Every structure is written in C-alpha cells, then in structure tokens.
Amino acid sequence: MANGKDGGKTYWLERPGSADKIWWVLIILCVLLTLADFVYEKHPHYAVEKLVGFYSVAGIVFSIVAVLVALGLRRFLMRKEDYYDDD
C-alpha cells in the first residue's frame, strides 16, 4: 500500500479510478445476471414474471421508488442541527 500525503496508508478505494472500476464491475455483474435469465426454465406464478429481465427492472424501479420515498420522508422527519442541544 502506498503512503498518503500525511504519511498514512492509502487504501485501494482512495486511489483515483477505483470508484470507476467498482461501477463497471457492478454493471457487468448486472448484465451477466440478466443474461442468465435465458439459461434456466422459469416457473412463474404470474405472467409478467416470464419476461426476460423482469426482476432486474423491478429491482431498479423499486430502488428508485425507495430513494424518492426516503427523500419525501426527510422533509417531515428532518430536525435542526441543534434540536437536542440544551438551551
């Protein structure tokens, strides 16, 4: 491990380009898992589950919905920084 500017260790996640590598590995993994949908026989309960990549698309959609719901809840649950400070 290389030494950082302050003499400490620099880990691989801190190096330039590491985030890009992780991003591409995740994209490739998602594509491979979606392509694996062609390999096995499905036994769906509903007709929509027969579609190739249904669970991939559903996962992305529900993740986006979860983030949007969390942003909406933040408006109601957010308190000032000094909310718990003694006056």
C-alpha angles and dihedrals in degrees: 000000000000122000117250127227092270094050094259127119121279112215124211093254090060095054118101111263097024093108090051091052092051090048092053093045090053092048092050091047092051092049092049092049091049091049089051085067087080094056105065136050114252126219101195127184092208130037093238090063089067091069115106110250094011094137092046092054093042090052093052093046094048091046091054091047090051091052092048092048090049091051090051093048090050090067091058100038101039116112131189117273092250095044094123097037118116113249 
